[in-house]
Amino acid sequence: MVEPAKNKHGIYRNLIILVVVAIINALLSHFAAVAWPSAPGIAALYFAVAFMIPFTLWFGAWGAIAAYAGCVIGVGLFTMPLSVNLYWSLADLWQVLIPLVAFRRFHADVGLKTGRDFLIFLIFGWLLNNLAGAVWGSTMLSVGGISTWNSVPNTLVVWFAGNLIVTVVITTALLKYVTPYIAKPGLLVKEYWF
């Protein structure tokens, strides 16, 4: 009887985290797209991704859902039709799911305690995820008729470079120095959901 109550408490806590993190992501996404626009819905420096990645590594799939919702609400609703927004915003989902799966699969510590943890972060939380997001996002803008196919290479480079900058600087610091404060009260999700 004690175990179901514990899981029930965890679900409520995680739902609250989901809502709070989705609101933060939406605000950060919107601010970045308005403050540093480089293309429709694209920010030259997308600070939101620098927070979405640690949120997902800390809170598991709850953080990933919040990243997607934050992009749909914060950027997409203001810059493109909903039909395009729903698949274009998957770029943010790929950018957070890739490091989440890698960290869980390779049992890396999100606090970046070892050189191995840091290498996994560089490969999957800095390089591959941002490349996947940039390719998906810039391509889907053209698929949706928001931009031309000729603009894909430039949009891809701006997206990728801007995300690399903020991810290396901000995400690294958040993971290294804030993770202990998330882990201490037991908020860290160990797997994907709990």
Residue pairs with C-beta under 8 A, 6 or more apart in sequence:
7 194
10 194
13 187
14 59
14 62
14 189
14 193
14 194
15 62
17 59
17 62
17 63
17 66
17 187
18 59
18 62
18 63
18 65
18 66
19 66
21 55
21 59
21 62
21 63
21 66
21 70
22 65
22 66
22 69
22 70
22 73
23 70
24 51
24 55
24 66
24 70
25 48
25 51
25 52
25 55
25 66
25 67
25 69
25 70
25 71
25 74
25 92
26 69
26 70
26 71
26 73
26 74
27 74
28 47
28 48
28 51
28 70
28 74
29 46
29 48
29 70
29 71
29 73
29 74
29 75
29 92
30 73
30 74
30 75
30 78
31 47
31 48
31 74
32 43
32 45
32 46
32 47
32 48
32 75
33 41
33 42
33 43
33 46
33 74
33 75
33 78
33 79
35 43
36 43
36 44
36 45
36 46
36 162
37 43
37 44
38 44
38 155
38 158
38 159
38 162
39 138
39 141
39 147
39 151
39 154
39 155
39 158
40 79
40 80
40 141
40 146
40 147
41 75
41 76
41 79
41 80
41 88
41 137
41 141
41 146
42 137
42 138
42 141
42 155
42 158
42 159
43 162
44 158
44 162
45 162
45 165
45 166
46 159
46 162
46 163
46 166
47 166
47 170
48 70
48 71
48 74
48 92
49 92
49 95
49 96
49 130
49 133
49 163
49 166
49 167
49 171
50 166
50 167
50 169
50 170
50 171
50 174
51 170
51 171
51 174
52 63
52 66
52 67
52 70
52 92
52 95
52 96
53 95
53 96
53 99
53 125
53 129
53 167
53 171
54 110
54 171
54 174
54 175
54 178
54 179
55 63
55 66
55 67
55 96
56 63
56 64
56 66
56 67
56 96
56 97
56 99
56 100
57 63
57 99
57 100
57 103
57 110
57 125
57 175
58 110
58 179
58 182
58 187
58 188
58 189
59 66
59 187
59 188
59 189
60 100
60 189
60 190
60 191
60 192
60 193
60 194
61 100
61 189
61 192
61 193
62 189
62 193
63 96
63 100
63 189
64 93
64 96
64 97
64 100
67 92
67 93
67 95
67 96
68 89
68 90
68 92
68 93
70 92
71 89
71 91
71 92
71 93
72 85
72 86
72 89
75 89
76 82
76 84
76 85
76 86
76 88
76 89
77 85
79 85
79 146
80 88
80 141
80 144
80 146
81 144
83 144
84 140
84 141
84 143
84 144
84 145
84 146
87 140
87 143
87 144
88 137
88 140
88 141
88 144
88 146
90 136
90 140
91 132
91 133
91 134
91 136
91 137
91 140
92 133
94 129
94 132
94 133
94 136
95 129
95 130
95 132
95 133
95 163
96 129
97 129
98 124
98 125
98 128
98 129
98 132
99 121
99 124
99 125
99 129
100 192
101 124
102 108
102 120
102 123
102 124
102 125
103 110
103 120
103 121
103 124
103 125
104 191
104 192
106 120
108 116
108 117
108 120
108 121
109 117
110 117
110 175
110 179
110 188
111 117
111 175
111 176
111 179
111 180
111 183
112 118
112 121
112 172
112 175
112 176
112 179
121 171
121 172
121 175
125 167
125 171
126 164
126 167
126 168
126 171
127 164
130 159
130 160
130 163
130 164
130 167
131 160
133 159
133 163
134 155
134 156
134 157
134 159
134 160
134 163
135 156
137 155
137 159
138 147
138 151
138 152
138 153
138 155
138 156
138 159
139 152
139 156
141 147
141 151
141 152
141 155
142 148
142 149
142 151
142 152
147 155
179 188
182 188
